[in-house]
Amino acid sequence: MRKFGLIGYPLGHSASAKYFTEKFAQEGIDCRYDLYPITTIEQVEGLREEFAGFNVTIPYKRQILPYLATISEEAAAVGAVNCVKIDSQGDMHGYNTDVVGIRKSLARFDLRNTKALVLGTGGAAAAVLYVLKELGVECTVVSRTEGENRITYAQVTDEVIADNLLIVNTTPVGMYPNIDAAPQIDYSRLTSSHILFDLIYNPTCTLFMRLGAERGATTIGGSEMFCSQAEASWSIWNE
């Protein structure tokens, strides 16, 4: 039986094991998928012989890079990996399937001449920035701390919100079990012209999305992205 899994910490929010377990049962696939909440990235070394492949989530999408024998061109451009394939020699090869899910989630929108706020600076944010660059969307990164090429939440003024009609939450703020939290922006300034995209899929409708919907904004949850990246990972593992 081939084994797959998810590494990250913590993993209480994850639906990956449920998704793949149901997939394997429905399709008669003799595999298993488990959660591995490792507390340090060094622990990944002990998984080489157990897995045929695994997914990677917070906080290891960038920390995994030194452990990989190869990295796909797309993952290298993003600078983050969320899917690892292990070959018969035990070598690990990195890919980024988040970009597949992000593309599919945004495909129905005409984003020409649109500007975007990307909330967060982690591996998921890097994937969002990569896709938005492909689409020709001008992006501003928002972080809790000051840094190069980014602004803080305090600097997200009324004018900034009015000028950026796409707002993407790539942070874990609002993720289960902390479902009563939302990124600190002024939701009263949102309009029906805004699109709010939350990469979180648990819960399916976050407070970020609800506050946007109350102002007439279009909202996109992370469920479609989650399913798309999972299926893309499965394809990679079976190439």
Summary of the structure (lengths in Angstrom):
residues: 239
radius of gyration: 18.1
end to end distance: 17.2
largest distance: 55.9
contacts: 753
relative contact order: 0.13
helix: 35%
strand: 22%
